[in-house]
Amino acid sequence: MYRQRYTPLEIKLQGKPVLTAPRAWVVRQGRGIAVLEIDLKSKYCDAGASISSSDGGCGVLIDATEHSIYLDDSKDADFTEVWFTEFNGWDFWAGVVGRYTARICLIKFRR
């Protein structure tokens, strides 16, 4: 049986969208796939773009939209840059953001 757990996140740029905590809930993980949920203080945001680094890191930009609420308006950037530090070498596959939660699917290609 799979045991759900938390994984740390790295916020490299804190913009207007705010996470509840710098961690994600690993809902399910297999050999080449992982499903994560990120709890958001800001509501009605969007998964704007996937990001990657030359060293194999992957992440996502959580974007504010015209419908977003509970944003940190003291910040200039309309997005928050979130990196999945435990999942180095993985790739962003899909993401959807509901009212309270960003759901992210990561995959690990055989290279």
C-alpha positions as CSV (number, residue, x, y, z in Angstrom):
1,M,0.0,0.0,0.0
2,Y,1.3,3.5,-0.9
3,R,1.8,5.9,2.0
4,Q,1.0,9.5,1.2
5,R,3.5,12.1,2.4
6,Y,4.7,15.6,2.1
7,T,7.6,16.8,0.0
8,P,9.3,20.2,0.4
9,L,9.0,22.9,-2.3
10,E,11.4,25.8,-3.0
11,I,9.9,29.2,-3.7
12,K,12.5,30.9,-5.9
13,L,10.3,33.9,-6.6
14,Q,7.4,34.9,-4.4
15,G,4.9,36.8,-6.4
16,K,1.2,37.7,-5.7
17,P,-0.1,34.1,-5.5
18,V,0.6,32.7,-2.0
19,L,1.0,29.0,-1.0
20,T,-0.3,27.8,2.4
21,A,3.1,26.2,3.1
22,P,6.3,25.5,1.1
23,R,5.4,21.8,0.7
24,A,3.2,19.6,-1.5
25,W,1.2,16.5,-0.7
26,V,2.4,13.5,-2.7
27,V,-0.9,11.9,-3.4
28,R,0.5,9.0,-5.4
29,Q,3.9,8.0,-6.7
30,G,5.1,5.2,-8.9
31,R,8.4,4.4,-10.6
32,G,7.9,7.0,-13.3
33,I,4.9,9.1,-12.2
34,A,4.0,11.3,-9.3
35,V,0.8,13.3,-8.5
36,L,1.2,16.2,-6.1
37,E,-1.2,18.7,-4.6
38,I,-0.2,22.2,-3.5
39,D,-2.5,24.0,-1.0
40,L,-3.0,27.6,-1.9
41,K,-4.0,30.6,0.3
42,S,-4.7,32.5,-2.9
43,K,-7.8,31.3,-4.7
44,Y,-8.6,30.9,-8.4
45,C,-5.0,31.0,-9.7
46,D,-3.7,29.1,-12.7
47,A,-0.7,26.8,-13.5
48,G,0.8,29.2,-16.0
49,A,3.9,27.4,-17.3
50,S,6.2,24.5,-16.5
51,I,9.8,25.4,-15.8
52,S,13.0,23.4,-15.9
53,S,16.7,24.0,-15.2
54,S,19.9,22.7,-16.9
55,D,20.6,20.5,-13.8
56,G,17.3,18.6,-14.2
57,G,15.1,20.5,-11.8
58,C,11.5,21.1,-12.6
59,G,8.8,23.4,-11.4
60,V,5.7,25.4,-12.2
61,L,4.6,29.0,-12.3
62,I,1.4,29.7,-10.3
63,D,-0.2,32.7,-12.0
64,A,-2.6,35.2,-10.7
65,T,-5.6,35.7,-12.9
66,E,-8.3,38.4,-13.1
67,H,-10.5,36.2,-10.9
68,S,-7.8,35.4,-8.2
69,I,-8.4,36.5,-4.7
70,Y,-6.3,36.6,-1.4
71,L,-3.2,37.7,-3.3
72,D,-0.2,39.4,-1.8
73,D,-0.5,42.8,-3.6
74,S,2.8,44.0,-2.1
75,K,4.6,41.9,-4.7
76,D,5.2,43.0,-8.2
77,A,5.2,39.7,-10.0
78,D,1.9,38.2,-11.1
79,F,3.3,34.7,-10.6
80,T,5.1,32.6,-7.9
81,E,7.9,30.3,-9.0
82,V,7.7,26.9,-7.4
83,W,10.3,24.2,-7.7
84,F,9.9,20.5,-6.8
85,T,13.3,19.9,-5.1
86,E,12.8,16.2,-4.4
87,F,12.0,15.5,-8.1
88,N,15.2,16.5,-9.8
89,G,15.4,14.7,-13.2
90,W,11.6,14.6,-13.5
91,D,9.4,16.6,-16.0
92,F,6.2,18.5,-15.6
93,W,3.5,16.6,-17.4
94,A,0.2,18.3,-16.5
95,G,-1.3,20.7,-14.0
96,V,-4.7,22.1,-13.1
97,V,-5.6,24.6,-10.4
98,G,-9.0,24.6,-8.7
99,R,-10.3,27.0,-6.1
100,Y,-8.0,25.8,-3.3
101,T,-5.5,23.3,-4.8
102,A,-2.9,23.0,-7.6
103,R,-2.7,19.4,-8.8
104,I,0.5,18.6,-10.6
105,C,1.5,15.4,-12.4
106,L,5.2,14.8,-12.9
107,I,6.8,12.0,-15.0
108,K,10.3,10.6,-15.2
109,F,11.4,9.7,-18.7
110,R,13.9,6.9,-19.2
111,R,17.0,8.6,-20.5
